[in-house]
Amino acid sequence: MAEVFGNNLSTGLTVALRRLTPNLLRFLFDLLRAADWVLLPVIEGNPAIVSSPGLAIGFADSFPEVVWGSPEELGAILLGDYDACKRYRDQIVGESG
């Protein structure tokens, strides 16, 4: 379940999540991708979740940009497994932590 707040899509939205489901993750993922928005969840690690590299350049000092390619990966971050996802991402792109 999610509650969406905001009346101006050009400036973004606030989404309060109550429970993550596969359909909700798909909705959030598709919304981020369609609008080229940055998701700034209030979770450990303060990731700036984006669908394409460089979208969070304006937040780089405070929020590390994390690019994910599927709703399942987005769900792993939002469920608090950010560190595991980052390690996996770093392994794939050849970075060390």
N, C-alpha and C positions, 0 to 999 in steps of 0.2 A: 504494500500500500504506500502511496505517496501523495503528499499535498504539494501543489504547485502555487507559488505566490509570485506576483509581478503583473504589471499591466503594460509593459513596454518591451517587446521582444528584441528591440535593437540594443537594449542595455543589459539584457540577461534576465534570469529568473532565479528564484530560490526554490529548491525542492527539498522538502522534509520527508525523509524515508522512514517508514514504519516497519517494513519487512521487505526483504529482497526476494524477488521471484525471477525466474528466467524471462518472463514477459516484461517485467519492469526493467531488468538489465538491458534487454534488447531496445526498449523505448529510450532509455537514457543514452545508450551507445549511439543509436540512430540520430537522436536529437543533437548530441555533441558533434557528430560527423556532419550532419546537414547544415548546422549553423556555424561551424568552425568555432565553437565555444570552448572555453577552458572550464573544467570542473575543478573546483577548489573544495574538496570535502574536509570536514573537520575531523581528521583522523591523524594518528601518529605518523610522523614523517612529512606532513604537510605537502603531499604531492600536488602538482598541477597536472591534471589528467587531460590529455589531448588526443585527437585522432590523427594529427599530422605534426611532424617535428616543426618547431619554431613558433607555434601558436602562443606559447606562454612566455615568450621572450621578455615581455614587460614585467613578468613576475619572477624572473630568474633569481633575483637576490634573496627572495624569501621562500619560494616554492620550487623545488626541483621538478623539472618537466619530465613527465612519464608518458610515453606513447604506447598505447595498447591497440591490438588489432581485433579484439573480439569482445562480445558481452561477457563471456566467461572470465576473461582476464580482468575486465573492469570489476566484476563481482569479487574476484580474489582480493583486489586492493580495498574495496569498500568493506569487505568482511574482516579487515584488519591484518591481512597477510601481505602488507606492502613490502616488508623487508624480503620475504621469500620471492615475491614477484620481481623486485629490483635485482636480486641475485640472479634469477633466471634471465632477465633482460640483459644484464651485464655479461653473462656467459654467452648469450646468443650474439651480442654485438662485439664481444672480445674485450670488454673493459674489466678492470679489476676493482674490487671495493675496498 
